[in-house]
Amino acid sequence: MTTDVLILGAGSAGCILANRLSADPARRVTLVEAGGFPTDPDIFDPAMWPMIQRRPYDWDYRTVPQPGTAGRVHHWARGRMVGGSSGLHAMFHLRGHPADFDRWGVMSGDAGWSYDALLPHFRATEGYATETPLHGARGEMPVMIPEAETHPLVRSYIEGWQELGLPRLPDHNGREVIGAAPNALMIRDGRRVTTGEAFLRPVLDRPNLTVITGAEVHRLRIAAGRVTGVEIRTPGGDTVLAAGQVILSMGTIGDPLLLMRSGVGNPGVLAAAGVPCRVERRALGRNLHDHMLGAGVVCRARKPVAPSRLQHSESLAYQSSRGLDVHTGAPDIVVGCVVAPSVSECFPMPAPGETFTLLFGVTHPTSRGELTITGPDLADAPRIDPRYLSTDHDRTAFRAALDRARMVAGTRAMRDWNGGEILPGPGMRDLDAFIQRAAITHHHPVATCAMGASDDAVVRPDLSLRGLDNVSVVDASVIPAIPCGPIHAAVMAIAQKFAAGQG
């Protein structure tokens, strides 16, 4: 089978690419996905999101034991379905601070990645109720700003930050991010909206768009600096697809694994896995980083905590560790309010309705890890080593975030809710040891195919892969440095920008 454009991965980027690129009826587009269209009703129930991980539609990757988190192995949920991880995540829509993207412009050597240049692409995907210069209303992805649905506990939490001097923001998608606000959410009529539902399903009847589900991509066939075919494994047998243009949208884990299985990467890593090197790209799989949250400052509630009407984690407060009077610039720490108990596997789970949790984390971690293959086959598990909390910066910032979480818990605004701290507990003296055991992934891995101006970078600023003439990479793996918040809005903008450049 031959097509004009072959998109590998129907996740958050792939569904947008399929929509935008197939809008040209003269362009034949084929989209390949390992999973299927989601059918589990729990996926679409916003309150169920913490419970749907490790089901068959989750790749459920695992890290190697992490010295920085007390030797623990972390589960990395990644969506194996049409819509990808937008079917598993917490539905936040938060771009990041403008300085995050201006940094991308500097790192890539291309001002087209600056915040102001990306803003039209953010807006083109967004479906806010009201259009403003900073918010789009004509895009396919609904963005809800909760009002009446906000939990009374969360209202008190936001008031607590105001009491401490932190601004109250309408949402976190303005030019300033420091402050507390209800989380903007990708929810419509009480249901999660995935990129598959928003962008792909409405265009499935286009005659020039083919969607192949239940198909794992094994490797790329490479000759003379081009991909000449893509080996696909399906329940009905193996097949080879060919295309003039191949786009990798399999994510921060899937993209480098496919490239390494195909002979692209560090020659030493490939040789150890039994794969001949065809294209040397030593940076592939490196620069891996992720957001973490401490789970958490758990407080006993003075009165029953009713279930969330949204998705439990209803508000984030971004701030500077330099002081609560710093209201401009990029934040470096964050505290979130969860209307439920939330702890790592190291602690017993308190009863729901009797506690609430303040998560705390670092917005711009400096710890960097690496992902590699361990063998040439699909069944060979990857080696994922994010090297969590391996820098003094990250450990210091985590302590500051923990201090702020405890600070807001003690405000007058929270007095009617806070019946005393359960975790870490007033008797806990070794807070670093607590953080190591409490830290969990925020599910935002990036940068294994990071774009850059240098010839050493995996992809160019236009997202074409260095070393293969007809391959591009379009998803979170190209992000060179993580923005301060959840990455999904940025991934959608990346896909929108790339598609707009294809004519």
Solvent accessible surface area in square Angstrom, and as a share of the most:
residue,aa,sasa,rsa
1,M,113,0.50
2,T,85,0.49
3,T,5,0.03
4,D,49,0.25
5,V,5,0.03
6,L,0,0.00
7,I,0,0.00
8,L,0,0.00
9,G,9,0.09
10,A,0,0.00
11,G,13,0.13
12,S,13,0.09
13,A,3,0.03
14,G,0,0.00
15,C,0,0.00
16,I,0,0.00
17,L,0,0.00
18,A,0,0.00
19,N,12,0.06
20,R,53,0.19
21,L,2,0.01
22,S,2,0.01
23,A,63,0.49
24,D,56,0.29
25,P,114,0.72
26,A,87,0.68
27,R,40,0.15
28,R,122,0.45
29,V,1,0.01
30,T,2,0.01
31,L,0,0.00
32,V,1,0.01
33,E,12,0.05
34,A,19,0.15
35,G,9,0.09
36,G,32,0.31
37,F,66,0.27
38,P,18,0.11
39,T,123,0.72
40,D,32,0.17
41,P,104,0.65
42,D,38,0.19
43,I,0,0.00
44,F,16,0.07
45,D,61,0.32
46,P,9,0.06
47,A,32,0.25
48,M,46,0.21
49,W,44,0.16
50,P,56,0.35
51,M,100,0.45
52,I,0,0.00
53,Q,48,0.21
54,R,149,0.54
55,R,71,0.26
56,P,124,0.78
57,Y,32,0.12
58,D,10,0.05
59,W,81,0.28
60,D,29,0.15
61,Y,31,0.12
62,R,135,0.49
63,T,6,0.04
64,V,32,0.19
65,P,82,0.51
66,Q,0,0.00
67,P,117,0.73
68,G,13,0.13
69,T,0,0.00
70,A,55,0.42
71,G,42,0.40
72,R,23,0.08
73,V,64,0.37
74,H,9,0.04
75,H,44,0.20
76,W,3,0.01
77,A,6,0.05
78,R,44,0.16
79,G,11,0.10
80,R,65,0.24
81,M,2,0.01
82,V,1,0.01
83,G,0,0.00
84,G,5,0.05
85,S,27,0.18
86,S,0,0.00
87,G,0,0.00
88,L,5,0.03
89,H,38,0.17
90,A,12,0.10
91,M,0,0.00
92,F,12,0.05
93,H,3,0.01
94,L,8,0.04
95,R,1,0.00
96,G,1,0.01
97,H,15,0.07
98,P,15,0.09
99,A,46,0.35
100,D,9,0.05
101,F,0,0.00
102,D,64,0.33
103,R,110,0.40
104,W,1,0.00
105,G,9,0.09
106,V,123,0.70
107,M,75,0.33
108,S,1,0.01
109,G,61,0.59
110,D,50,0.26
111,A,80,0.62
112,G,21,0.20
113,W,2,0.01
114,S,26,0.16
115,Y,3,0.01
116,D,88,0.45
117,A,39,0.30
118,L,1,0.01
119,L,20,0.10
120,P,75,0.47
121,H,36,0.16
122,F,2,0.01
123,R,59,0.21
124,A,40,0.31
125,T,2,0.01
126,E,0,0.00
127,G,18,0.17
128,Y,13,0.05
129,A,109,0.84
130,T,93,0.54
131,E,74,0.33
132,T,51,0.29
133,P,115,0.72
134,L,39,0.19
135,H,28,0.12
136,G,2,0.02
137,A,35,0.27
138,R,210,0.77
139,G,14,0.13
140,E,59,0.27
141,M,0,0.00
142,P,15,0.10
143,V,8,0.05
144,M,45,0.20
145,I,60,0.30
146,P,4,0.03
147,E,137,0.62
148,A,73,0.56
149,E,51,0.23
150,T,9,0.06
151,H,11,0.05
152,P,74,0.46
153,L,0,0.00
154,V,0,0.00
155,R,108,0.39
156,S,18,0.12
157,Y,0,0.00
158,I,8,0.04
159,E,92,0.41
160,G,0,0.00
161,W,0,0.00
162,Q,88,0.39
163,E,65,0.29
164,L,50,0.25
165,G,37,0.36
166,L,3,0.02
167,P,38,0.24
168,R,110,0.40
169,L,27,0.13
170,P,100,0.63
171,D,7,0.04
172,H,5,0.02
173,N,1,0.01
174,G,17,0.16
175,R,113,0.41
176,E,69,0.31
177,V,0,0.00
178,I,1,0.01
179,G,0,0.00
180,A,0,0.00
181,A,0,0.00
182,P,5,0.03
183,N,5,0.02
184,A,7,0.05
185,L,0,0.00
186,M,0,0.00
187,I,7,0.04
188,R,120,0.44
189,D,139,0.72
190,G,55,0.53
191,R,123,0.45
192,R,3,0.01
193,V,7,0.04
194,T,1,0.00
195,T,0,0.00
196,G,3,0.03
197,E,44,0.20
198,A,6,0.05
199,F,0,0.00
200,L,0,0.00
201,R,103,0.38
202,P,88,0.55
203,V,13,0.07
204,L,64,0.32
205,D,123,0.64
206,R,63,0.23
207,P,139,0.87
208,N,18,0.09
209,L,14,0.07
210,T,57,0.33
211,V,38,0.22
212,I,41,0.21
213,T,52,0.30
214,G,30,0.28
215,A,1,0.01
216,E,45,0.20
217,V,8,0.05
218,H,14,0.06
219,R,69,0.25
220,L,4,0.02
221,R,115,0.42
222,I,23,0.11
223,A,53,0.41
224,A,107,0.83
225,G,28,0.27
226,R,102,0.37
227,V,5,0.03
228,T,78,0.45
229,G,2,0.02
230,V,0,0.00
231,E,32,0.14
232,I,2,0.01
233,R,98,0.36
234,T,37,0.21
235,P,132,0.83
236,G,82,0.78
237,G,34,0.32
238,D,102,0.53
239,T,60,0.35
240,V,53,0.30
241,L,6,0.03
242,A,30,0.23
243,A,14,0.11
244,G,46,0.44
245,Q,43,0.19
246,V,1,0.00
247,I,0,0.00
248,L,0,0.00
249,S,6,0.04
250,M,56,0.25
251,G,21,0.20
252,T,4,0.02
253,I,2,0.01
254,G,10,0.09
255,D,0,0.00
256,P,0,0.00
257,L,13,0.07
258,L,0,0.00
259,L,0,0.00
260,M,3,0.01
261,R,22,0.08
262,S,5,0.03
263,G,0,0.00
264,V,0,0.00
265,G,0,0.00
266,N,17,0.09
267,P,38,0.24
268,G,49,0.47
269,V,34,0.20
270,L,0,0.00
271,A,74,0.58
272,A,94,0.73
273,A,8,0.06
274,G,57,0.55
275,V,10,0.06
276,P,100,0.63
277,C,55,0.33
278,R,151,0.55
279,V,19,0.11
280,E,91,0.41
281,R,35,0.13
282,R,124,0.45
283,A,36,0.28
284,L,3,0.02
285,G,0,0.00
286,R,103,0.38
287,N,48,0.25
288,L,0,0.00
289,H,2,0.01
290,D,5,0.03
291,H,4,0.02
292,M,10,0.04
293,L,10,0.05
294,G,0,0.00
295,A,0,0.00
296,G,0,0.00
297,V,0,0.00
298,V,0,0.00
299,C,1,0.00
300,R,123,0.45
301,A,16,0.12
302,R,157,0.57
303,K,86,0.37
304,P,119,0.75
305,V,9,0.05
306,A,57,0.45
307,P,112,0.70
308,S,12,0.08
309,R,177,0.65
310,L,8,0.04
311,Q,0,0.00
312,H,33,0.15
313,S,9,0.06
314,E,3,0.01
315,S,0,0.00
316,L,6,0.03
317,A,0,0.00
318,Y,3,0.01
319,Q,1,0.00
320,S,3,0.02
321,S,43,0.28
322,R,187,0.68
323,G,14,0.14
324,L,25,0.13
325,D,119,0.62
326,V,29,0.17
327,H,71,0.32
328,T,88,0.51
329,G,31,0.30
330,A,43,0.34
331,P,1,0.01
332,D,40,0.21
333,I,0,0.00
334,V,9,0.05
335,V,0,0.00
336,G,2,0.02
337,C,0,0.00
338,V,11,0.06
339,V,6,0.04
340,A,22,0.17
341,P,15,0.10
342,S,24,0.16
343,V,18,0.10
344,S,4,0.03
345,E,122,0.55
346,C,39,0.23
347,F,22,0.09
348,P,115,0.73
349,M,119,0.53
350,P,26,0.16
351,A,49,0.38
352,P,109,0.69
353,G,26,0.25
354,E,107,0.48
355,T,5,0.03
356,F,0,0.00
357,T,0,0.00
358,L,0,0.00
359,L,16,0.08
360,F,0,0.00
361,G,0,0.00
362,V,5,0.03
363,T,1,0.00
364,H,37,0.16
365,P,14,0.09
366,T,61,0.35
367,S,7,0.04
368,R,72,0.26
369,G,2,0.02
370,E,36,0.16
371,L,0,0.00
372,T,21,0.12
373,I,12,0.06
374,T,76,0.44
375,G,5,0.05
376,P,46,0.29
377,D,68,0.35
378,L,41,0.21
379,A,99,0.77
380,D,53,0.27
381,A,69,0.54
382,P,27,0.17
383,R,115,0.42
384,I,0,0.00
385,D,18,0.09
386,P,2,0.01
387,R,102,0.37
388,Y,8,0.03
389,L,9,0.05
390,S,59,0.38
391,T,38,0.22
392,D,101,0.52
393,H,81,0.36
394,D,4,0.02
395,R,82,0.30
396,T,72,0.42
397,A,8,0.06
398,F,4,0.02
399,R,89,0.33
400,A,25,0.20
401,A,0,0.00
402,L,0,0.00
403,D,71,0.37
404,R,22,0.08
405,A,0,0.00
406,R,67,0.25
407,M,84,0.38
408,V,0,0.00
409,A,6,0.05
410,G,64,0.61
411,T,9,0.05
412,R,159,0.58
413,A,27,0.21
414,M,0,0.00
415,R,144,0.53
416,D,94,0.49
417,W,18,0.06
418,N,30,0.16
419,G,28,0.27
420,G,27,0.26
421,E,42,0.19
422,I,59,0.30
423,L,26,0.13
424,P,8,0.05
425,G,8,0.08
426,P,107,0.67
427,G,59,0.57
428,M,60,0.27
429,R,197,0.72
430,D,82,0.43
431,L,40,0.20
432,D,56,0.29
433,A,38,0.29
434,F,1,0.00
435,I,6,0.03
436,Q,59,0.26
437,R,91,0.33
438,A,0,0.00
439,A,0,0.00
440,I,47,0.24
441,T,12,0.07
442,H,29,0.13
443,H,44,0.19
444,H,15,0.07
445,P,3,0.02
446,V,0,0.00
447,A,1,0.01
448,T,0,0.00
449,C,0,0.00
450,A,17,0.13
451,M,5,0.02
452,G,7,0.06
453,A,60,0.46
454,S,62,0.40
455,D,112,0.58
456,D,104,0.54
457,A,16,0.13
458,V,1,0.01
459,V,0,0.00
460,R,95,0.35
461,P,29,0.18
462,D,91,0.47
463,L,2,0.01
464,S,23,0.15
465,L,0,0.00
466,R,23,0.08
467,G,37,0.36
468,L,2,0.01
469,D,113,0.58
470,N,12,0.06
471,V,2,0.01
472,S,10,0.06
473,V,0,0.00
474,V,0,0.00
475,D,7,0.03
476,A,10,0.08
477,S,0,0.00
478,V,0,0.00
479,I,0,0.00
480,P,3,0.02
481,A,3,0.02
482,I,5,0.03
483,P,0,0.00
484,C,3,0.02
485,G,1,0.01
486,P,8,0.05
487,I,12,0.06
488,H,14,0.06
489,A,2,0.01
490,A,1,0.01
491,V,10,0.05
492,M,0,0.00
493,A,1,0.00
494,I,0,0.00
495,A,0,0.00
496,Q,22,0.10
497,K,45,0.19
498,F,15,0.06
499,A,7,0.06
500,A,59,0.46
501,G,63,0.61
502,Q,61,0.27
503,G,89,0.86
